[in-house]
Amino acid sequence: MSSTVTSGGEKVPRGKVRAGRPSAVWALPAVLFFTFFAVVPMALAFYLSFTEWDGLGDPKPVGLANWQKLLDDPRLTQSLSLTLLLMAASWVFQTVVSLLLGVWAAGRQRNRAILSAIFFVPFLLSSTAIALLFYALLDPNFGVIRANILGSSSGAFFAIVFVGAWQFIPFHTLIYQGGARQIPEVLYQAAAIDGAGRYRQFFSITLPQLRHTITTSTVLMVVGLLTYFETVLILTKGGPGTDTAILPYLMYEAGFKSYDFGYASTIASSLVVAATGLSLLLVRLTGFGRMRSTREGM
């Protein structure tokens, strides 16, 4: 019987060679990148949250003073409410549109590939460029819409929701497109034989099969919205008044207007804790952690 020599020099019958897992060394570059550009900055921010620092000199330890200041901040309730409201409105809008577009893009329509590529273009632009573009379009004097939309509380809020959706819907559409393509075609064929129409197939087959994809998209959306900042800064600057001053903007004001980087780090650390907690809660409640393949035969 012929044999195969393994990496350890041992001769093993050809039919019994096992494909082992890749070495952990292959993950080292990604681990190092994540450590230096994610873990270390988060650790530094958490450390600064227990200090008083104006950006110059050495940070002075103040214990839990910054965290107590955050709890006593009269702007916290409004900013937290606005952040949660923005999260809910953006999730509903982006999920519905990107889900429908993703399912459509997974089909075999004519010119589907070209249209899908066009839909993806906004995601390739920077948030700053997109915010500047819509700021010009919404200018009450020289913009396309001659109305002071950004001057009203509801108009400014929905403008932020729309601009964010315009940029990130393509990304979530791509996620749903990939998920829809994994649904076995035999399920639709069996449903068609039983007389189920397109709407019944969508609600009875497509949506249940995409439940874990929806969870993935939701987690990414929640984490992204808790760090949403550039659009608010450029479009509304937290206004009118403080009607769009969400938590990330509150962090910006504390750090780069008041030069209280200790307090700004406290807000940043609380956002990290909130994003992590919400993500784990979503994974727990949806059963994503116990996910198994829903494809036939797997």
C-alpha positions in Angstrom: 0.0 0.0 0.0 1.3 3.4 -0.9 2.0 5.8 2.0 2.2 9.6 2.5 4.9 11.3 4.6 3.4 13.8 7.0 5.0 17.1 8.1 6.4 15.2 11.1 8.2 12.7 9.0 5.8 9.9 9.9 4.6 7.6 7.2 0.8 7.2 7.1 -1.3 5.1 4.7 -2.6 7.4 1.9 -6.2 6.7 2.7 -5.7 7.6 6.4 -4.2 11.1 6.1 -6.2 13.6 8.1 -6.4 17.3 7.2 -5.7 19.1 10.5 -6.6 22.6 11.4 -4.3 25.4 10.2 -1.5 26.4 12.6 -2.3 29.2 15.0 0.6 31.1 13.5 -1.6 32.0 10.5 -3.8 34.0 12.9 -0.9 35.9 14.4 -0.9 38.9 12.0 -4.7 39.4 12.6 -4.3 39.0 16.3 -1.4 41.5 16.4 -3.3 44.0 14.3 -6.4 43.7 16.5 -4.3 44.0 19.6 -2.5 47.2 18.6 -5.3 49.0 16.9 -8.3 47.9 19.0 -7.4 46.3 22.4 -4.6 48.7 23.3 -6.6 51.9 22.5 -9.6 50.6 24.4 -7.4 49.8 27.4 -5.9 53.3 27.2 -9.3 54.9 27.0 -10.5 52.9 30.0 -7.4 54.0 32.0 -8.0 57.6 31.1 -11.6 57.4 32.3 -10.1 57.3 35.8 -8.0 60.3 35.3 -8.2 64.1 34.7 -6.3 65.1 31.6 -6.5 68.1 29.3 -4.2 66.6 26.6 -1.1 68.2 28.1 1.1 66.9 30.9 0.5 63.7 32.8 -3.0 62.4 33.6 -4.0 62.8 37.2 -5.8 59.9 38.8 -9.3 60.9 40.1 -10.8 57.5 40.8 -14.5 57.2 39.9 -15.1 61.0 39.6 -15.6 60.9 35.9 -18.0 58.0 36.1 -20.0 59.9 38.8 -19.9 63.0 36.6 -21.4 60.9 33.7 -24.2 59.7 35.9 -24.9 63.2 37.1 -24.7 64.9 33.7 -28.1 66.4 32.9 -27.4 65.8 29.2 -27.0 62.1 29.6 -30.7 61.2 29.6 -31.4 63.2 26.4 -28.3 61.9 24.6 -29.0 58.3 25.6 -32.6 58.6 24.5 -31.6 60.1 21.2 -29.0 57.4 20.6 -31.5 54.6 21.3 -34.1 56.3 19.1 -31.6 56.7 16.3 -30.7 53.1 16.7 -34.3 51.9 16.5 -35.3 54.1 13.5 -32.1 53.2 11.6 -32.5 49.5 12.3 -36.1 49.5 11.0 -35.3 51.5 7.9 -32.0 49.8 7.0 -33.2 46.3 7.7 -36.4 46.4 5.7 -34.8 48.0 2.7 -31.5 46.0 2.7 -33.4 42.8 3.3 -35.7 43.3 0.3 -32.8 44.5 -1.9 -30.6 41.6 -0.8 -33.2 39.0 -1.6 -33.9 40.6 -4.9 -30.2 40.8 -5.8 -29.8 37.1 -5.0 -32.1 36.2 -7.9 -31.4 35.9 -11.6 -33.0 39.0 -12.9 -31.6 40.7 -16.0 -28.9 43.2 -15.3 -28.9 42.1 -11.6 -25.1 42.2 -11.4 -24.8 45.7 -12.8 -27.5 47.1 -10.6 -26.1 45.4 -7.5 -22.7 47.1 -8.3 -24.4 50.5 -8.6 -26.2 50.0 -5.3 -22.9 49.3 -3.6 -21.2 52.6 -4.7 -22.4 54.7 -1.6 -20.6 52.3 0.8 -17.3 53.0 -1.0 -17.5 56.7 -0.1 -16.3 58.1 3.2 -18.8 59.2 5.8 -17.4 62.7 5.7 -17.8 63.1 2.0 -21.4 61.8 2.1 -22.3 64.2 5.0 -20.8 67.1 3.1 -22.7 66.1 0.0 -26.1 66.0 1.8 -25.3 69.1 3.7 -25.0 70.9 0.4 -28.1 69.3 -1.0 -30.1 70.2 2.1 -28.9 73.8 2.2 -32.1 76.0 2.5 -30.6 78.7 0.2 -28.6 76.8 -2.4 -29.7 73.2 -2.0 -32.0 71.1 -4.0 -34.7 71.2 -1.3 -35.5 74.8 -0.5 -36.7 74.1 3.0 -34.9 74.4 6.3 -35.0 70.7 7.1 -31.9 70.7 9.3 -33.4 73.6 11.3 -36.2 71.6 12.8 -35.8 68.8 15.4 -37.6 66.1 13.5 -36.2 67.2 10.1 -32.6 67.0 11.4 -33.2 63.7 13.1 -34.7 62.0 10.0 -32.0 63.6 7.8 -29.4 61.8 9.9 -31.3 58.5 9.7 -31.7 58.8 5.9 -28.0 59.8 5.2 -26.8 56.9 7.4 -29.1 54.5 5.6 -28.1 55.7 2.2 -24.5 54.9 3.0 -24.8 51.6 4.9 -27.8 49.9 3.2 -25.5 48.6 0.4 -23.3 46.8 3.0 -26.2 45.1 4.7 -27.7 44.3 1.3 -24.6 42.4 0.4 -24.9 40.4 3.7 -28.5 39.5 2.9 -27.7 38.7 -0.7 -25.1 36.2 0.4 -27.5 34.7 2.9 -30.3 34.4 0.4 -28.1 32.6 -2.0 -27.4 29.9 0.6 -31.1 28.9 0.8 -31.6 25.6 -1.0 -33.6 26.0 -4.2 -35.4 22.8 -3.5 -37.4 24.5 -0.7 -38.9 27.0 -3.2 -39.6 24.2 -5.7 -41.5 22.2 -3.1 -43.4 25.3 -2.0 -44.3 26.1 -5.6 -45.6 22.5 -6.1 -47.8 23.0 -3.0 -49.2 26.2 -4.5 -47.4 28.8 -2.4 -46.9 32.1 -4.2 -44.0 34.5 -3.9 -45.3 36.3 -0.8 -46.0 33.0 1.0 -42.5 31.7 0.0 -40.9 34.9 1.3 -42.5 34.8 4.7 -42.5 31.0 5.2 -39.1 30.2 3.7 -36.9 33.2 3.0 -37.3 35.0 6.3 -37.0 31.9 8.6 -33.8 30.9 6.7 -32.3 34.4 7.1 -32.9 34.7 10.8 -29.2 34.3 11.6 -28.3 36.6 8.8 -30.6 39.2 10.4 -28.9 38.7 13.7 -25.5 39.3 12.1 -26.6 42.4 10.3 -28.3 43.7 13.5 -25.2 43.3 15.6 -23.0 45.1 13.1 -25.6 47.8 12.8 -25.9 48.3 16.6 -22.2 48.5 17.1 -21.9 50.9 14.2 -24.7 53.2 15.4 -23.1 53.5 18.8 -20.0 55.0 17.2 -22.0 57.1 14.6 -20.5 60.6 14.7 -19.2 62.2 11.5 -22.7 62.7 9.9 -24.0 64.3 13.1 -21.0 66.6 13.4 -21.2 67.9 9.8 -25.0 67.9 9.2 -26.4 69.3 12.5 -23.5 69.8 15.0 -25.8 68.3 17.6 -28.5 70.8 16.8 -30.9 72.4 16.5 -30.0 73.2 20.1 -29.1 69.7 21.5 -31.9 67.8 19.7 -29.4 65.5 17.8 -26.6 65.5 20.4 -26.2 61.7 20.6 -23.6 60.1 23.0 -20.7 60.0 20.5 -21.2 63.7 19.9 -21.3 64.3 23.6 -17.9 62.6 23.8 -16.6 64.8 21.0 -17.7 68.0 22.9 -16.1 66.8 26.1 -12.8 65.9 24.5 -12.3 68.5 21.7 -14.3 71.5 23.0 -13.8 71.3 26.7 -10.5 69.4 26.5 -11.7 67.1 29.3 -10.2 63.9 27.8 -10.8 62.0 31.0 -14.5 62.5 30.8 -14.5 61.9 27.1 -12.8 58.6 27.7 -15.4 57.7 30.2 -18.2 58.2 27.6 -16.1 56.2 25.1 -15.6 53.4 27.6 -19.4 53.3 28.4 -20.1 53.1 24.7 -17.8 50.1 24.4 -19.5 48.4 27.3 -22.9 49.1 25.9 -22.0 47.8 22.4 -20.5 44.7 23.9 -23.5 44.1 26.2 -26.1 44.6 23.5 -24.2 42.4 21.0 -24.0 39.5 23.6 -27.7 40.0 24.5 -28.7 39.8 20.8 -26.7 36.7 20.3 -28.1 35.1 23.5 -31.8 36.0 22.7 -31.7 34.9 19.1 -29.8 31.7 19.7 -27.1 32.8 17.3 -24.4 31.2 19.5 -26.1 27.8 19.0 -26.4 28.3 15.2 -26.3 25.2 13.0 -26.4 25.1 9.3 -30.0 25.2 7.9 -29.1 23.9 4.5 -30.5 20.6 3.5 -28.3 17.6 4.2 -25.9 19.6 6.5 
